[in-house]
Structure formats: C-alpha cells, structure tokens
C-alpha cells in the first residue's frame, strides 16, 4: 500500500510558515480541520504573489476545482507549522498543486494531499490557458 507519510514529496516550490491562532482551535484543543484549508489557501496565494508576473487579471482568474486532504495528525496549540507546495501535475488550463502541512522542524506530518486550480475567463466562465508564470515556475520545480 502506498503511504504518503513515507513517500518523499516532489521538489518543494514554496514554503509558508504559519503560527496557528487561539481562534483556530476546536473544542478538543487542537486546530479545527476546516482551518487546514485556510492555511493551504494562504500558502497558495503567497506563492502566486512571489511569481513576479501576472497570475490573475481583470480578465482571468483561478478557481479551486477540487480539494483532496488527508488529515494525518492534529495540530496542537501553540505550535509552528509550515505549508509546503509542489507541482503534482501541470495541464493546459489547470495545475494540481500538492501540499503538505508539517511541523516547523519537519518531524511531524499533519496533512497532505492536493488541489486542482483551473484558470477561467471571468466573462464567460470558460477555462483558459494556464498563465505562463504559473506554468514556468511550476515546471521548474518538478
């Protein structure tokens, strides 16, 4: 059986450190699973911002088409975590961005999985070509 906890991920495109907040906790005293998605979103946006070229415009924008997340271990409070992003698949109009949420020291895997981002024409809602900046940086990280 393929166990993602033991497989080495592809080359990391981007790392984003996060300090969970008290308000992120649930009744069990650890970060609520729904906040994992917020952490992943924040890391993706920060990665896009580092591209140095257009990835969103008035004419085109990315949409989240699918999310897959494996919850491996709760995130305790207080703690420091890091979201790692990598290119799992690069398509014509989309990219599958793999992700891992790990402890700051890398010793604990809290979650892994991927998301599919599709770029669309804002006016028509139809898919458009993946922006060159996203394609080039993601391909370089493979």
VOBARO-783125 format. One line per field, with one value per residue: residue number from 1; x, y, z of N, C-alpha, C in turn. Coordinates in Angstrom, 2 decimals. Example, Ala and Ser with C-alpha at 12.3 -4.5 7.8 and 13.67 -1.06 7.14 Angstrom:
BEGIN
seq = (1;2) $
n.u = (13.19;12.85) $
n.v = (-5.69;-2.25) $
n.w = (7.80;7.08) $
ca.u = (12.30;13.67) $
ca.v = (-4.50;-1.06) $
ca.w = (7.80;7.14) $
c.u = (13.20;12.90) $
c.v = (-3.30;0.03) $
c.w = (7.80;7.87) $
This chain:
BEGIN
seq = (1;2;3;4;5;6;7;8;9;10;11;12;13;14;15;16;17;18;19;20;21;22;23;24;25;26;27;28;29;30;31;32;33;34;35;36;37;38;39;40;41;42;43;44;45;46;47;48;49;50;51;52;53;54;55;56;57;58;59;60;61;62;63;64;65;66;67;68;69;70;71;72;73;74;75;76;77;78;79;80;81;82;83;84;85;86;87;88;89;90;91;92;93;94;95;96;97;98;99;100;101;102;103;104;105;106;107;108;109;110;111;112;113;114;115;116;117;118;119;120;121;122;123;124;125;126;127;128;129;130;131;132;133;134;135;136;137;138;139;140;141;142) $
n.u = (0.84;0.53;1.86;1.57;2.84;5.36;6.49;8.69;8.04;7.62;9.93;9.94;8.05;7.39;7.46;5.59;5.42;3.42;1.74;-0.45;-3.51;-5.22;-7.95;-8.27;-8.65;-10.53;-13.15;-11.72;-9.23;-7.29;-6.16;-8.91;-10.09;-11.13;-9.70;-7.28;-7.63;-7.78;-5.17;-3.80;-4.85;-3.88;-1.11;-0.99;-1.82;0.20;2.36;1.64;1.86;4.61;5.48;6.06;5.00;2.00;-0.71;-3.29;-5.87;-7.98;-9.33;-8.86;-8.92;-8.04;-9.77;-10.78;-11.03;-11.03;-10.41;-8.26;-7.53;-5.61;-5.93;-3.51;-2.37;-3.28;-2.97;-1.46;-1.87;0.15;1.93;4.23;3.95;4.52;3.56;4.00;4.31;3.94;4.35;2.16;0.87;0.77;-1.42;-3.19;-5.05;-5.09;-3.65;-2.39;-1.80;0.23;0.27;1.64;1.32;3.39;5.19;7.18;9.79;9.85;9.43;6.90;4.10;1.22;-0.85;-1.61;-1.96;-3.77;-4.71;-6.79;-6.41;-8.09;-7.84;-9.91;-11.84;-13.10;-15.43;-16.78;-16.65;-15.43;-12.73;-9.32;-6.01;-3.37;-1.66;1.46;3.47;2.80;2.92;5.66;7.16;6.16;6.84;9.58;10.02;9.73) $
n.v = (-1.18;2.21;4.69;7.93;9.22;8.23;8.54;10.52;13.88;15.60;18.10;20.96;23.81;26.06;27.34;28.07;29.59;29.27;30.41;28.95;30.32;31.10;31.24;29.39;26.95;24.01;22.42;20.34;21.25;21.39;22.45;23.15;21.04;22.33;24.68;23.91;24.03;26.78;27.50;26.26;27.67;30.26;29.81;29.13;31.56;33.27;32.07;32.46;35.24;35.57;35.05;37.12;37.87;38.21;36.37;36.50;38.50;41.23;39.96;37.18;34.47;32.26;29.31;27.21;23.91;21.33;19.57;17.67;16.20;14.67;14.04;13.73;14.06;15.75;19.34;20.86;23.40;25.74;26.03;25.76;25.71;24.57;25.10;23.27;23.47;21.88;21.08;18.88;18.11;19.52;21.01;22.01;24.06;24.03;23.39;20.96;21.24;19.97;19.45;19.77;19.82;20.47;20.08;22.78;21.91;19.82;17.24;16.17;15.14;16.72;16.96;16.05;16.11;17.36;20.08;21.16;23.70;25.74;27.90;30.53;32.39;35.36;36.62;34.76;32.41;30.18;27.76;28.86;29.20;28.12;30.55;31.81;32.41;30.83;28.27;28.12;28.49;26.40;24.18;24.33;23.52;20.85) $
n.w = (0.00;-0.83;1.10;1.91;3.98;4.11;1.66;-0.24;-1.01;-4.21;-5.53;-3.53;-4.18;-2.77;0.53;3.39;6.42;9.34;12.22;14.20;15.44;18.52;18.07;16.06;17.14;18.12;20.06;21.11;21.62;19.66;16.36;14.35;11.77;9.49;9.33;8.27;5.54;5.14;5.80;3.70;1.53;2.08;1.80;-0.95;-2.16;-1.26;-2.56;-5.29;-5.33;-5.25;-7.78;-9.50;-11.88;-13.88;-12.64;-12.13;-13.45;-14.55;-16.50;-16.33;-13.93;-11.20;-10.20;-7.56;-8.15;-7.16;-4.10;-2.15;0.82;3.30;6.59;8.86;11.43;14.40;14.79;17.33;19.89;21.57;18.43;15.68;12.24;8.86;5.55;2.70;-0.77;-3.96;-7.43;-8.71;-11.03;-14.24;-16.33;-19.36;-18.81;-16.15;-12.89;-10.73;-7.47;-5.15;-1.61;1.68;5.15;7.69;10.79;12.10;12.45;10.75;11.59;12.04;10.19;9.42;7.55;4.14;0.56;-2.30;-4.50;-7.20;-9.42;-11.66;-14.38;-15.46;-17.87;-16.83;-17.81;-19.45;-18.01;-18.88;-19.22;-19.51;-20.91;-18.80;-16.90;-18.09;-16.20;-13.97;-15.10;-15.91;-13.51;-11.94;-13.53;-13.38;-10.81;-10.74) $
ca.u = (0.00;1.29;1.61;2.14;3.66;6.71;6.99;9.26;7.29;8.43;10.64;9.05;8.02;7.19;7.20;4.95;5.32;2.17;1.56;-1.89;-4.07;-6.13;-9.29;-8.27;-8.86;-11.89;-13.47;-10.75;-7.98;-6.33;-6.66;-10.06;-9.70;-11.50;-8.64;-6.21;-7.90;-7.42;-3.71;-3.40;-5.21;-2.93;0.17;-1.11;-1.86;1.54;3.20;1.29;2.38;6.06;5.80;6.62;4.28;0.55;-1.35;-4.70;-6.10;-9.41;-9.92;-8.74;-8.75;-8.05;-10.84;-10.49;-11.92;-11.08;-9.54;-8.06;-6.69;-5.51;-5.58;-2.61;-2.10;-3.77;-2.05;-1.68;-1.61;0.77;2.87;4.64;3.81;4.94;2.85;4.87;3.57;4.72;3.56;1.88;0.51;0.57;-2.26;-3.33;-5.82;-5.11;-2.47;-2.64;-0.80;0.34;0.57;1.92;1.41;4.34;5.69;8.28;11.04;9.72;9.33;5.52;3.24;-0.14;-1.78;-1.08;-2.99;-3.58;-5.85;-6.76;-6.76;-8.39;-7.95;-11.09;-12.17;-14.11;-16.66;-17.51;-16.59;-14.80;-11.30;-8.32;-4.66;-2.65;-0.73;2.85;4.25;2.48;3.45;7.12;7.69;5.77;7.64;10.95;10.07;9.49) $
ca.v = (0.00;3.47;5.52;9.25;9.66;7.72;8.92;11.87;14.67;16.23;19.32;21.97;25.10;27.18;27.02;29.20;29.34;29.73;30.25;28.84;31.26;30.54;31.12;28.27;25.70;23.50;22.02;19.33;21.92;21.41;23.22;22.56;20.58;23.29;25.69;23.40;24.54;28.19;27.55;25.91;28.80;31.34;29.43;29.25;32.98;33.81;31.55;33.19;36.60;35.57;34.72;38.30;38.11;38.07;35.06;36.86;39.82;41.53;39.06;35.76;34.19;30.84;28.78;25.93;22.93;20.11;19.53;16.37;16.37;13.58;14.53;12.72;14.26;17.07;20.44;21.32;24.81;26.51;25.31;26.41;24.76;25.03;24.53;23.06;23.30;21.35;20.84;17.46;17.94;20.78;20.79;23.14;25.13;23.80;22.84;20.24;21.66;19.10;20.19;19.09;20.67;19.78;20.87;23.65;21.14;18.77;15.91;15.67;15.41;16.94;16.72;16.09;15.98;18.27;20.85;21.46;25.08;25.94;29.32;30.78;33.72;35.86;36.98;33.58;31.29;29.04;27.61;29.49;28.65;28.38;31.66;31.41;32.50;29.66;27.09;28.11;28.28;25.05;23.21;24.40;22.89;19.40) $
ca.w = (0.00;-0.92;2.28;1.64;5.10;3.95;0.35;-0.33;-1.98;-5.26;-5.13;-2.95;-4.88;-1.86;1.94;4.07;7.86;9.96;13.66;14.47;16.42;19.51;17.48;15.12;17.88;18.31;21.43;21.54;21.92;18.54;15.23;13.67;10.44;8.46;9.23;7.42;4.19;5.15;5.77;2.35;0.67;2.34;1.19;-2.41;-2.52;-1.06;-3.65;-6.51;-5.22;-5.46;-9.17;-10.15;-13.13;-13.72;-12.47;-12.08;-14.04;-14.64;-17.49;-15.95;-12.50;-10.85;-9.36;-6.91;-8.76;-6.35;-2.93;-1.53;2.00;4.26;7.92;9.40;12.85;14.82;15.05;18.71;20.17;20.49;17.58;14.44;11.14;7.54;4.41;1.55;-2.02;-5.07;-8.65;-8.90;-12.44;-14.96;-17.50;-20.27;-18.17;-14.70;-12.21;-9.49;-6.51;-3.99;-0.38;2.95;6.34;8.58;11.92;11.68;12.42;9.74;12.21;12.05;9.04;9.88;6.46;2.79;-0.47;-3.42;-5.00;-8.63;-9.73;-13.08;-14.74;-16.29;-18.37;-15.89;-18.50;-19.96;-17.08;-19.57;-18.94;-20.38;-20.74;-17.55;-17.10;-18.34;-14.96;-13.15;-15.80;-15.91;-12.16;-11.51;-14.29;-12.88;-9.50;-10.86) $
c.u = (0.88;0.91;2.33;3.02;5.11;7.31;7.57;8.46;8.20;9.11;9.65;9.19;8.04;6.93;6.63;4.76;4.04;2.23;0.06;-2.31;-5.01;-7.50;-9.40;-8.63;-10.32;-12.06;-12.48;-9.37;-6.91;-6.97;-7.79;-9.66;-10.06;-10.44;-7.45;-6.38;-7.55;-5.90;-3.20;-3.69;-4.21;-1.58;0.11;-1.07;-0.47;2.50;2.91;1.89;3.88;6.44;6.40;5.99;2.80;0.10;-2.86;-4.82;-7.60;-10.10;-9.89;-8.52;-8.73;-9.27;-10.37;-11.50;-12.07;-10.08;-9.46;-7.11;-6.77;-5.10;-4.78;-2.43;-2.62;-2.63;-2.40;-1.42;-0.86;1.70;3.24;4.58;4.30;4.08;3.85;3.99;4.49;3.79;3.39;1.56;0.27;-0.21;-2.30;-4.01;-5.80;-3.76;-2.96;-1.48;-0.84;0.68;0.84;1.91;2.25;4.68;6.88;9.60;10.99;9.51;7.92;4.78;1.80;-1.18;-1.03;-2.23;-2.70;-4.87;-5.67;-7.26;-6.95;-8.50;-9.10;-11.10;-13.30;-15.45;-17.48;-17.59;-15.94;-13.30;-10.44;-6.96;-4.07;-1.68;0.71;3.68;4.03;3.10;4.97;7.69;7.38;6.61;9.09;11.12;9.89;10.75) $
c.v = (1.25;4.35;6.84;9.74;9.25;8.06;10.32;12.65;15.17;17.48;20.38;23.28;26.26;26.64;28.27;28.84;29.97;29.46;30.14;29.79;30.53;30.30;29.98;26.95;25.30;23.05;20.98;19.93;21.83;22.15;22.46;22.21;21.58;24.37;25.21;23.97;26.02;28.33;27.24;27.04;29.94;31.04;29.57;30.71;33.60;33.32;32.31;34.59;36.67;35.35;35.90;38.64;37.84;36.63;35.25;38.26;40.11;40.57;37.59;35.62;32.69;30.50;27.46;24.92;21.67;20.22;18.10;16.60;15.13;14.19;13.45;12.81;15.64;18.09;20.97;22.81;24.93;25.63;26.20;25.35;25.41;24.32;24.45;22.80;22.73;21.09;19.34;17.15;19.31;20.46;22.02;24.33;25.03;23.32;22.11;20.58;20.73;19.94;19.24;20.15;19.88;20.68;21.68;22.91;19.99;17.38;15.31;16.10;15.52;16.66;16.71;15.90;16.90;19.03;21.00;22.88;25.18;27.43;29.49;32.22;34.22;36.16;35.76;32.43;30.06;28.97;28.33;28.88;29.05;29.54;31.17;31.42;31.26;28.42;27.01;27.83;26.87;24.00;23.19;23.70;21.39;18.61) $
c.w = (0.00;0.25;2.11;2.79;4.94;2.59;0.42;-1.35;-3.08;-4.71;-4.65;-3.72;-3.91;-0.46;2.59;5.54;8.40;11.45;13.91;15.58;17.36;18.90;16.47;15.80;17.93;19.77;21.98;21.82;20.86;17.38;14.54;12.24;9.33;8.28;8.42;6.01;4.08;5.09;4.36;1.38;0.84;1.70;-0.33;-2.85;-2.35;-2.14;-4.94;-6.49;-5.47;-6.92;-9.92;-11.49;-12.90;-13.63;-12.36;-12.66;-13.99;-15.59;-17.08;-14.45;-12.27;-9.99;-8.76;-7.43;-7.91;-5.21;-2.43;-0.36;2.89;5.58;8.62;10.91;13.25;14.97;16.43;18.81;21.47;19.68;16.40;13.35;9.86;6.51;3.27;0.32;-3.09;-6.25;-8.84;-10.36;-13.04;-16.22;-18.39;-19.61;-16.65;-14.20;-10.97;-8.57;-5.32;-2.77;0.77;4.03;7.34;9.76;11.43;11.60;11.41;10.28;12.13;10.80;9.55;8.81;5.14;1.82;-1.63;-3.71;-6.50;-8.80;-11.24;-13.34;-15.71;-16.79;-17.48;-16.56;-18.90;-18.96;-17.67;-19.23;-19.98;-20.08;-19.38;-17.78;-17.20;-17.06;-14.09;-13.78;-15.67;-14.52;-11.68;-12.24;-13.81;-11.54;-9.55;-10.77) $
